[in-house]
């Protein structure tokens, strides 16, 4: 008969602890792992879903997959007892735990970075991320690699820079662990410090302290600092709550692990609850919130889409019935039949045409999709400028080039995935059509700077601070009528225009005036370009904003008097 508890407990003996408690630990981690990998697979398949795309799901999954390896090892420490090698446990704790924490830390910074850049998005009008050259030729000398590093640093966004710093920390962690393992006799017969001991004493040396440095820094420095920085954020995705739970749940782990390893007061508890098991609550919470919150958001997004489709189908059916009657009237074109369930498209049109500052701030600060509102207002401004001014300019070729530059500005800053900070989410055929019209010009404009390789003469202009040029077009050309309307009841007002955000090296598009270095000088405008070039993209984004963001915004205005 299997006893539930082995009297000896976890005593580092050669016999395995397959008592009731040990079997329970194995069964639990197996069942939990099945759920864990199923949820990871589901998220990976849904990684391009608009509801979770901004979360950088690949990085999130990589972080918790690494942490899960360590979590599984923790659960089998008691059943395996002394048969688990000390050296193997050292490498697992020195590599999987800190690397997993580092990746998780980098992924959690995404909330703060997205929030900041969305809040600044409207204030960096006419700015974009340049396309940097990729010079071949094989490896070069130190000067070449310094240039490549600088080129990479300028070409990536803030999140990628943070991930690069985390990668450097991982390399340092690995090198430190390698040095400690090589010089300590705790794990083998050779070395220059410590002495070779038993399996139990092997786990109590100073060599284990560096393995929890990242865990300690995350829980007591970076984590609380992140919580303080994201305190003003009130996103609809509960991303802030997710970060709070993951940080708070891990706070007790490190102090309890230190007490269990380096003091005798935990000796009786260590028999059935190994020191590393104090990390379980924090690790499981980090995994669960990373999986559950996005999955819930996906199902909410799909439910809202089904409800929208059902309402539209109901409205279309009523409209068809009315048209088939003998009234001879099209009065049902008004959306009165569905206003009890959804706010009308006309109300969104009125907002975009008059004052959409409130919608812009809501979309940027609470839904993190402010680029959609900017695209709608800029496109309306482009069409309005074409209708008002294009016919008044006698030089039709110059007028056409001016309007092409205005449209190119919208494409580069809001559509093209390599140059836009937050590109709009449109269907592939629509994007392909726009790319066929603006693709060549985008490459000319966005790649015209910072193309000097180390082999070219050094410019007198420092590569870290390119000179600021005049904007592509006057700001009034793409300004919506209500953009100057003062914000009310908003605690996060849009900041004034600035040249860049977080040193992302975004720069102005070339001036409208004649310039001998103009990248578009002599450029042949495609025949497909015209006033309605953005109509398909505008229709797609407008429907998405109306069916999702606009409904939530109007409901939020009706039910809450709190500021964004």
N, C-alpha and C positions, 0 to 999 in steps of 0.2 A: 504494500500500500504506500502510495506516495504521500509523504508529509508535506504540509503547506510551507513550512519553514525549516530549513536545515539549521540545527542548533549552532553549527560552526559559522554559518553565514558566509560572507565574502571574506575568506581567510587566506587567499592566494595559494591554496592547496592545489595539487594536480587534479583532484576529483572535480567534476563539473557539478554545478548546483541546479540539477534538473528536478528541484522540488516544486511544489505547487506554485510558489511565488515566482520562481524562475520561468516555469512554463507560462504563467500568466503574462510575464513581461514579453516573452517571445510572441505569444498569440496577439497581444495588443499591438506590438510594433508591426507585425505582419498585416493585420487588418488595417491599421492606420496607413501603412505604406501603400496598400491597394487603393485606398481612397486618395492618398496624396498623388500617386502617379496618374490616376484617372483624372483628377482635377488638373494636373499639369498638362496632360494631353489635350483636355478640352480647351484650356486657355491657349495652348499653342495653336490649335486649329482655329481659334477665334481671335488670334492676335491682331488681325487687321480690322476687327470690328470698330466702327467709329467711337463707340462708348468707352473703349479701353486703349485705343491706339496710342494716346499720349503717355501711357504708363510705362512704355518701353518694356513690354512683356518678355522679350528674350532675355534681357538683363535680369529682370525680376525672377524668372524661372531658373536661370543659371545660379543665382545667389542661393535660392532655397534648395535646389538640387544638391549643391555642395554642402550646405548645412545639414541636409537630410542624411548624408553619408555619416556624418559625425553623430547625428541623433541615433541612428541605428546602432552604431558601435556602443553608445552609452547604454542602450537597452540590453545589449547582450553581454555587458561586462560582468554582471552578477551571475548569469547562467554559466559563462565560460570559466569564471573564477581565475585560478592561477595559470590556466593554459593560454591566456591571452598575453602575447609577448610584450614586454615593457617597451622595447624599442619601437615596435609597430604602433603602440598607443601614443608614444611621443610624437611620431611623425604625423599621425592622424590629427592629434590635437594641435600640433604646431603648424599644420598646413590647411586642413579642411576648416577648422574653426575660424582662424583669422581671415582666411581668404573669403569664406562665406560671409563673415561679418562685413568685410570690406566691400564686397559686391553689393550686399544688402544696403550698406550705408550709401553707396553711390546711387543705387536705385531710389532710395528715399529722398535724396536731394532733388529728384525730378520734380516733386511737388513745389518746392521752393523756387526752383529755376523757372518752371512753367508759369507760376504765379507772377513772378517778377517780370518776365519778358512779356506776358500777356498784358500786364498793367502798363508796360511801356510801349506796347506795340503801336498804338495809335500816335504816340509821340515821336516815332522815328519815320515819319512819312517820307517816301521816296528813297528809302535806304534798302540795301540788299546785301547779300553775302556773295563776295566775288568768287568766280570760278578760277581756282589756282591751277597753274600748269603742272603737268606730270612729266618731267624730263627723264628720259631714259639714260642709257649709257653705262649702266652697271655701277658698282660701288666706287666711291671716290675717297678722298682724304678726309681728315677731320673737318676742314672748312666746308666740304660738301655736306657732311652729315649735320653740322651745325645749321647750315642753310636749310636742309630738309626738315630739321626739327622746328626751326622758326616758321617755315612754310606751313607745316602741319598745325602748329599752334595758332596761326592766324586764320587757317581755313576751317577750323572746327568751332562748334558752339561751346557754350559754357559747360554743358553736361559732359561733352566729350573730353574737355580739359580736366574736369573733375575725375572722370574715369581714368584718364592718363595718370593723374597723381595717385589714385588708388592702385593702379598697376605698379607704379614705382614702389609703393609701400609693400605690395606683395613680393616683389623681387627682394626687397630688403629683408622681409620676414623669412623668406626661404634661405637667404644667405646666412642670416643670424642663426637659424635653426641648424643649418649644415655645420657651421662652426661649433656650436654647442655640442651637437651630436659627435663630432669628430674629436673634440678635446676632452670629453667627459668619460670617465671609466664606469659611470652608472650603467651604460648600455652595452659595454664590451670590455675586454681585458686591456685594451690599449687606451692611451690618453695621457693627459698631463694634469688634470684636476680631478677632484673627488675620488671615490673608490668604488670598486665593484661590490654591490650589495645584493640582498634578496629581492624577489619580485615585488614584495610589499614596500620595502624601503626605497626601491628604485623610483617609486611614484612620489616621493616626498622631498626630492632634492630641489635646489635652486634652479635647476635646468628647466623646470616646468613653468616658471613665472613668465618668461617672455611670450609663451603661447597664448596667454590671456590678455596681453597688452591691448589688442584691438577691441576685445570684448569689454575691457574696462573703459577704454577711451570712448567707445560708442555709447555705453550705458551712462557714463557720468560726465562726459564732456560734449561730444558731438551730438548725441541724442537730445539731451536737455537744451543745448543751444538751438538745435533744429526746431524743437517744440516751441521755444520762445520766439523764433523768427516766423513760424507759421501760425502764431496765435491769431493774427487779424484775418486769416483766410477762412472763408465760409463757403466752401465749394459744395456743389450738389452731389458729388460722388463720395462724400464722407472720407476723402483721402486723408484729411487731417486727423480724423478719429482713428483711422488705420495706423497712422504713424504714432499717435499717442499710445495706443495699445501695445505696439511692438516695442516701444522704448520702455514703458513702465513695467511691462511683464518681465523684462530682462534685468531690471535693477538689482534684485536680490542675488542673482546668480554668482557674480564674481566674489562679493564678500563671503558668502557661504562656502564657496569652493576653497577660498584661501583659509578660512577657519577650519574646514574639514581636513585639509591637507597638512596644515602646519601647526595645529593644536591637538591636544589629547581629549578635549571636551567632547569631540564628535566621534570618539572611538566606538561607542556602542551603536551609534546611528550608521557609521560607515560599514558595519557588518551587513546591512540590508539596503542601504542607500549610499551607493558609492559617491565620492566627492563630485565627480563629473555630472551626476544625475541632478545636481542643483541647477544645471543649465537647461533642463528639460522644459520647465514652464516658459521660459523666454524663447527658446528655439521653436517650440510648438506654436506659440502665439505668433511669432514672426512668419512661420509657414502658413498658418491658418488665415491670418488677415491678408497676406499676399495673394492667397487663392480665393477666399470667400468673397471679399469685397468686389473684385472685378467680375466674378461669376454672377453675383447678385445684380451688378450693373448691366451685364449683358442681358439677363432675363428681363429686367425692367425696360431696357431699350427695345427688346423684341415685343414685349407686351404693349408698350406705347405705340409701336409701329402697327401692330395688329388692330389696336383700337382706332388709330387714325384711318387705316384702310376700311374698317367697318363703318366708320362715320361717313367717309367719302362714298362708299358703296350705297349706304342708306340715302344719302343726299342725291346721288345720281339716279337712284330708283325713283325717288319722289319727283325729281326734275323730269324724268322720262314720262312719268304718269301725268304730270301737269301739261307737258307738251302734247301728249296724246289726247288731252281733253279738248273741248270745244271753246276754251276761253280765248284762244288766239293771242294770248299774252305770254310774254317771257318774264313775268314778274318773279318767277322762281330763281332767276339768276342771282338775286340777292341771297346772301347766305343766312337769311333769317332762320331757315329750318334747322340749321346746325349751330346757331350761336349759343344755344343752351349748353352745348357740349364742347365746342371749340370756338376760339376767337377767329374772326373772319380774316381772309387774306387781305381784304380792303383795309382793315385796321393796321396791318403791317405796312401796306403801301403808304398809308397816310403818315405813319411814323417815319419811314425812310425818307419821305418827301419833305417833312417838316423838321422834326427834331428827334434824332435817334441816339442822343447822348446817353440817356438812361439805359437803353437797350445795349449800347456798346459797352458800358461799364459792367452791366450785369453779365453779358456774354464773356467779357475778358476776365472778370474777377470771380465769378461763380461757376461758369461752365468751361472756361479756358478755351473758347472757340471764337474769340473776338475777330479773328481774321475773316470770318464769314460776313460779319456786319460791315467791316471795312471794304471788302470786295463789292458788296452790294452798293454801298454809297459811292465808291469810286467809279463803278460801272455806270451808275445813274448820272454822275457828274460828267463822265466821258460822253455819254449819249446826249446830254443836255448841251454840252459845249459844242458838239458836232452840229446839232440842230440850230443853235443860236449863232455861232460864229463862222462855221465853215463856209457857208455860202457868201459871207461878206468879204472874204479875202480874195483879192483878184488873182494873186499868184496861186493857182490851184495846186501846183506841184509842191510848193513850200507849205501850203496849208495841209496837204495830205501827209507830208513828212512830219509836220507838227503833231497831227492827230495820231500818226503811227508811233511817234515817240511817247505820246501820252498812253496809248494802249500798251506799248512795250513796257512802260513803267509798271502798269498793273500786272502784266504777265510775269515780269521778273521778280517783283516784290511780294506777289500773292499767289502765283500759280506754279511757277517752275520749282520742282522739289529741291533742286540743288542750290538755288539762290534765295528762295523765300524762307524767312525764319520759320513761319508756320504756313505751309501751303494749304490752300483750300482742298477739300475732298470732293473731287468730281469724277465722273465715270471715265474709263479709259478712252472710249471713242471721242469724247469731248476734248480730253486733254491732247490726244493725238492730233486732232484738227488744229487746236491752238498751237501746238508745237510745230506743225508744218508751216504755220504762218510766221511765228515769232522765233522758232528755234535758232535759225542762222543768226538773226540779229542779237539774240540773247548771248550767244557765244562770243560775238564780236564785242558787245558792250561789257559783259561781265568778266571776260577774260583779258581785257586790254591792259589791266594793271598787274603789278607784282609779277611780271613774267620774266624778270631778269634771272638768269641762272648764275651760279658762282663763277662761271667762265667769262661772263660779260663784265665790262667795266663797272666799277662800283658807282652807283648813283649818288649824287649829293643829297638826295632825299632819303632819309632813314626809312627802311622797310617797315618799321614798327608804327609809323605815323604818317600815312599818306596825306598829301595836302587836300584840304576840303575844296570841292568845286561847287559851282552853282547848281541848283536843282534842275532836273530835266525840264519842268514846266512850272509856270506860276502855280503857287499853292491854291489860288482861287479857281483854277481850271478844274480841279477835282474836288473842290470843297462842296459838301452838301449844304443846302440852305440853312439847316439848323445847327451846323457844327459850332457856331459861335454862341449858341444858347447856353446860359450858365447852368452848371449842374446843381441839382437840388437833392437833398436827402441822400447823398452818396458820400461815404466816408473814404473812398479811394478814388479821388479825382484823377483824371488823366494828366500826367506830368507834361511840362513843356517839351517842345521838340529838342532832341539832342542828337549828336552825331553818331553815337553808337551805344550799345548796351553791353555792359560786362566785357568790353574789349573784344567784341566779336568781329571787328574790322569790317563792318558794313559801310558802304560808301555811296555817295550820290551818283546817280546816272548822269551822263554827259549833258552839257548845257544845250539849250535849244539854239543858241546863237551859233553863227558860222565859226568853226574852229578847225585849223589845219590838222589838228590831231584828232578830230572827230572820228570815232570808230564807225559811225554810220555814213560818213562822207561817201557819196556815190553809191550807196546801198540801193538796190532795186527792191522796192516795196512789192510784196506778192500781190497778184491780182485779186486773190480771195479776200484781202483786207478791206473792211468797210465798216460802216456805222454799226452793223449788227454782229460784229465779230464775236462779242461775248454773250450773245443772246442765249445760247444753249447752256453755257456755264451759269449764267445769271438765273435762268429758270431752275436749274438743278439746285443751286445753293439756296435760292429763295424758298423753294418748296421745303428743303430740309430745315431752314430757319423757322418757317411758318409752322411746320408740323411738330417741331421739338422746342427750340429755344423760345420762340414767341409765345407758345402756350404756357410754358413754365414761367416766363417773365411776367406775363399778364396775371397768372394765378398768384405769383409771388407778390405782385403789387396789390392785389386785392386782399390777400390774407395776412400780409405782414407789413408792418410799418417800420421795421428795422432797416438800417442802412446796409448796403452791400459790404 
